[in-house]
Amino acid sequence: MDKGIKVSVVCVVYNQMDYIRDALDGIVMQKTNFEFEVIVHDDGSIDGTAEIIKEYAAKYPFIIPVLQSDNQTSRGVVITREFIYPLVSGEFVALCDSDDYWTDPLKLQKQADALDAHPELDICVHRTLVTRDDRPRRFVAPATRTRVLGTEEVIIGGGWYVTTSSIMCRRGIYVKQTPLRDVITIDYALQMQASARGGMYYLEDCMAVYRLRSKGSWSSANRHGIPMETSIRLLSAMDEYTGGRFHEAVELRKRIRRSQWLQRSGKKYLALLAPGEIGITLRRIGISLRRLAIKFRYSGELCRARRMVK
């Protein structure tokens, strides 16, 4: 680890020519009292994305471009493990999806300060504005105030609990290969892994935009998330990794995931009201009501954001 670098920003890219400038602009505008580096990995884009990355790297010496001539993901290569981990030198790692972007120039400073102030925690996240076709839709916000979110809350919250571009975690937890990330390398696995020690620090500040179903994005290709079977294996891996300390939360999340699958399978919709499922259906309703309360909390801010784009 380079003691001069406080934060390593990681941005993994593939065919995002329409969005990569926004992502990079949000990164290079950061104002900090420490040094940070930006690792931008392009997985063999064929749409001109690589040329834009080269342009920014020539202008900003703290950008480290990793440009593949051929797509590595299609060959079964895990990009982060093979190409990103060896380059990360910061104490903390911040993630930014290439089709999303940061909106607060103090984002890195705020999150690094939070982790410095809470050595018992390994991850810090924040509120994110969700847009579709650049129109504000809602906020991803697991709480209505800045606080520590318990590990159980993170597990039960699922993959949409926070967004990838809101994550900052300690380098040691980011590069640690665990049973969770042997199952699948997604941000939900990192969220659970990083929150296992003491929870997740949540900042109420909205500091990023998540583009929903943008061209070439993960949300566009995976509208219902990862397959249910993979979700179950991932949760079982979390149980193994933590020695069963959060077994009840893991089992509850498994039941919620199966309930979601029943709902989306159409013909099995009535199964949600079966005696064995009614309890978890009511629990899901309770979760939805809490999310509705959070949505109401920020309704005025969302209306103002919508007026700004008219």
C-alpha positions in Angstrom: 0.0 0.0 0.0 1.3 3.4 -1.0 1.2 5.6 2.2 0.8 8.7 0.0 -2.5 7.5 -1.4 -5.5 7.7 0.9 -8.2 6.5 -1.6 -8.2 4.3 -4.7 -11.2 5.0 -6.9 -12.1 2.0 -9.1 -14.2 2.4 -12.3 -14.8 -0.7 -14.5 -15.9 0.2 -18.0 -17.3 -1.6 -21.1 -18.8 0.2 -24.1 -20.0 3.3 -22.1 -19.0 6.1 -24.5 -22.2 8.0 -23.8 -21.7 8.1 -20.0 -18.0 7.7 -19.2 -17.3 11.5 -19.3 -19.9 12.1 -16.6 -18.4 9.4 -14.4 -14.9 10.7 -14.9 -15.9 14.4 -14.4 -17.5 13.5 -11.1 -14.3 11.8 -10.0 -11.8 14.4 -11.1 -13.8 17.3 -9.5 -13.2 15.8 -6.0 -11.7 18.1 -3.4 -9.7 16.4 -0.7 -7.0 17.1 1.8 -5.3 13.8 0.7 -4.1 12.2 -2.5 -6.2 9.7 -4.4 -5.7 7.6 -7.5 -8.3 6.5 -10.1 -8.0 3.0 -11.7 -10.1 2.9 -14.8 -10.3 -0.6 -16.4 -11.8 -0.8 -19.9 -12.7 -4.3 -20.9 -12.0 -4.1 -24.7 -14.7 -1.5 -25.6 -15.3 -1.1 -29.3 -17.4 2.2 -29.2 -14.7 4.8 -28.5 -14.7 4.5 -24.7 -11.0 3.7 -24.5 -10.1 6.9 -26.5 -12.0 9.0 -23.9 -10.2 7.3 -21.1 -6.9 8.0 -22.7 -7.9 11.6 -23.1 -8.6 12.0 -19.4 -5.5 10.0 -18.4 -3.3 12.4 -20.4 -4.9 15.4 -18.6 -5.0 14.0 -15.1 -1.9 12.1 -14.0 -3.6 10.4 -11.0 -5.8 8.4 -13.5 -4.3 4.9 -14.1 -5.8 3.5 -17.3 -6.0 -0.3 -17.8 -7.1 -0.9 -21.4 -7.7 -4.4 -22.7 -7.5 -5.1 -26.4 -10.0 -8.0 -26.0 -12.9 -8.5 -23.7 -11.8 -10.4 -20.7 -15.1 -11.0 -19.0 -16.4 -13.1 -21.9 -13.4 -15.4 -21.3 -14.4 -16.0 -17.8 -11.8 -13.7 -16.2 -12.9 -11.9 -13.0 -11.7 -8.4 -13.8 -11.4 -7.1 -10.2 -9.4 -10.1 -9.0 -7.0 -10.3 -11.9 -6.5 -6.7 -12.9 -7.8 -4.3 -10.1 -6.7 -5.9 -6.8 -3.0 -5.8 -7.7 -3.2 -2.0 -8.5 -5.1 -0.8 -5.5 -2.8 1.1 -3.2 -5.1 3.3 -1.1 -6.1 2.8 2.5 -9.7 3.0 1.2 -11.4 2.0 -2.0 -14.3 4.0 -3.6 -16.4 2.5 -6.4 -18.0 4.3 -9.3 -20.0 2.5 -12.0 -19.1 3.8 -15.5 -22.7 4.7 -16.3 -23.3 6.5 -13.0 -21.7 9.7 -11.6 -20.9 11.5 -8.4 -22.5 14.9 -7.8 -20.8 16.1 -4.6 -17.1 17.4 -4.9 -16.6 16.5 -1.2 -17.9 12.9 -1.4 -14.5 11.2 -1.0 -13.5 13.6 1.8 -16.8 13.0 3.7 -16.6 9.2 3.4 -12.9 9.0 4.3 -13.5 11.2 7.3 -16.3 8.9 8.4 -14.2 5.8 8.1 -11.3 7.5 10.0 -13.7 8.4 12.7 -15.1 4.8 12.9 -12.2 2.4 12.9 -14.6 -0.3 14.0 -16.4 -0.2 10.6 -15.2 -1.3 7.2 -17.6 0.4 4.8 -19.4 3.7 4.3 -22.2 4.4 1.9 -24.6 7.3 1.1 -28.0 8.2 -0.4 -28.2 8.1 -4.2 -30.6 9.7 -6.7 -32.0 7.2 -9.3 -32.8 8.6 -12.8 -34.1 7.0 -15.9 -33.5 8.8 -19.2 -31.9 11.5 -17.0 -35.2 12.2 -15.2 -35.2 11.8 -11.4 -37.3 8.8 -10.3 -36.5 8.2 -6.6 -33.8 7.9 -4.0 -32.0 4.8 -2.8 -31.9 5.5 0.9 -31.8 2.7 3.5 -32.5 5.3 6.3 -33.7 8.8 6.9 -30.6 10.0 8.9 -26.9 9.4 9.1 -26.3 6.4 11.3 -24.7 2.9 11.5 -26.7 0.3 9.8 -26.6 -3.1 11.4 -25.2 -6.1 9.6 -28.6 -7.8 9.8 -30.2 -4.7 8.1 -27.7 -5.0 5.2 -28.3 -8.7 4.7 -32.1 -8.4 4.8 -32.0 -5.2 2.6 -30.7 -7.2 -0.4 -28.8 -5.9 -3.4 -30.8 -2.7 -3.8 -30.2 -1.6 -0.3 -27.5 0.8 -1.5 -25.9 1.6 -4.8 -22.4 0.5 -6.0 -21.3 4.1 -6.7 -22.0 5.0 -3.0 -19.6 2.5 -1.6 -16.2 3.2 0.1 -14.6 0.5 2.0 -11.2 -0.4 3.5 -8.7 -1.8 1.1 -8.2 -5.0 3.2 -11.8 -5.9 2.9 -12.1 -5.0 -0.8 -9.2 -7.3 -1.9 -10.2 -10.1 0.5 -11.3 -13.2 -1.3 -14.1 -14.9 0.7 -16.7 -17.6 0.1 -19.2 -14.9 -0.8 -17.1 -13.6 -3.7 -16.3 -17.1 -4.8 -20.0 -17.5 -5.5 -20.3 -14.2 -7.5 -18.5 -10.9 -7.6 -21.2 -8.3 -7.2 -21.6 -5.3 -4.8 -24.2 -7.1 -2.6 -21.5 -9.6 -1.7 -19.1 -6.8 -0.9 -21.7 -5.0 1.2 -22.3 -8.1 3.3 -18.7 -8.9 3.6 -17.7 -5.4 4.5 -20.5 -5.0 7.1 -19.8 -8.2 8.9 -17.4 -6.8 11.4 -19.4 -3.9 12.8 -22.1 -2.8 10.3 -22.2 -0.1 7.6 -21.9 3.6 8.1 -24.6 5.5 6.2 -24.4 9.2 5.3 -27.7 10.8 4.5 -26.1 13.2 2.0 -27.1 12.5 -1.6 -23.8 12.4 -3.5 -24.3 10.3 -6.7 -26.7 9.5 -9.5 -27.7 6.0 -10.5 -28.8 5.6 -14.1 -31.5 3.0 -14.2 -31.5 0.7 -17.2 -29.1 2.8 -19.1 -27.7 1.3 -22.3 -25.2 -1.4 -21.6 -25.8 -1.3 -17.8 -26.1 -4.1 -15.3 -29.6 -3.1 -14.4 -30.6 -3.2 -18.1 -29.3 -6.7 -18.6 -30.5 -8.0 -15.1 -33.9 -6.5 -14.4 -34.7 -9.0 -11.7 -31.3 -9.2 -10.2 -29.2 -12.4 -10.0 -30.9 -15.8 -10.3 -32.6 -17.0 -7.2 -30.3 -20.1 -6.9 -27.3 -17.8 -6.9 -28.8 -15.6 -4.3 -29.4 -18.6 -2.0 -25.8 -19.8 -2.5 -24.5 -16.3 -1.8 -26.4 -16.0 1.4 -25.3 -19.5 2.5 -21.7 -18.3 1.9 -22.4 -15.3 4.1 -23.5 -17.7 6.8 -20.4 -19.7 6.5 -18.1 -16.6 6.4 -19.6 -15.3 9.6 -19.8 -18.6 11.5 -23.6 -18.4 11.7 -23.6 -15.1 13.7 -26.3 -13.7 11.4 -28.1 -16.9 10.6 -31.6 -15.6 11.4 -31.1 -12.6 9.1 -29.6 -14.9 6.4 -32.6 -17.3 6.6 -35.0 -14.4 6.5 -33.4 -12.9 3.4 -33.6 -16.4 1.7 -37.3 -16.5 2.4 -37.8 -13.0 1.1 -35.9 -13.9 -2.1 -38.0 -17.0 -2.6 -41.1 -15.0 -2.0 -40.0 -12.4 -4.6 -39.5 -15.3 -7.1 -43.0 -16.6 -6.4 -44.4 -13.2 -7.1 -42.5 -12.8 -10.4 -43.4 -16.2 -11.6 -47.0 -15.1 -12.4 -49.0 -18.3 -12.0 -47.7 -18.8 -8.4 -48.8 -15.4 -7.2 -51.5 -16.9 -5.0 -48.8 -19.0 -3.2 -47.8 -15.8 -1.4 -51.0 -16.2 0.7 -50.4 -19.8 1.5 -50.1 -20.6 5.3 -46.3 -21.2 4.9 -45.8 -17.9 3.1 -48.2 -15.4 4.7 -45.7 -14.5 7.4 -42.9 -13.6 5.0 -45.5 -11.8 2.8 -46.5 -9.6 5.7 -42.8 -9.0 6.5 -42.3 -7.8 2.9 -45.2 -5.5 3.2 -43.7 -4.1 6.3 -40.4 -3.5 4.5 -42.3 -1.8 1.6 -44.1 0.5 4.1 -40.8 1.6 5.6 -39.4 2.3 2.1 -42.6 4.3 1.4 -41.9 6.4 4.6 -38.4 7.1 3.4 -39.8 8.0 -0.1 -42.2 10.5 1.6 -39.3 11.9 3.7 -37.5 13.0 0.5 -40.5 13.7 -1.7 -40.0 17.5 -1.6 -36.3 17.2 -2.6 -37.3 14.8 -5.4 -39.9 17.3 -6.8 -37.3 20.0 -6.8 -34.9 17.8 -8.7 -37.6 17.0 -11.3 -38.3 20.7 -11.8 -34.7 21.4 -12.5 -34.6 19.1 -15.6 -37.8 20.4 -17.2 
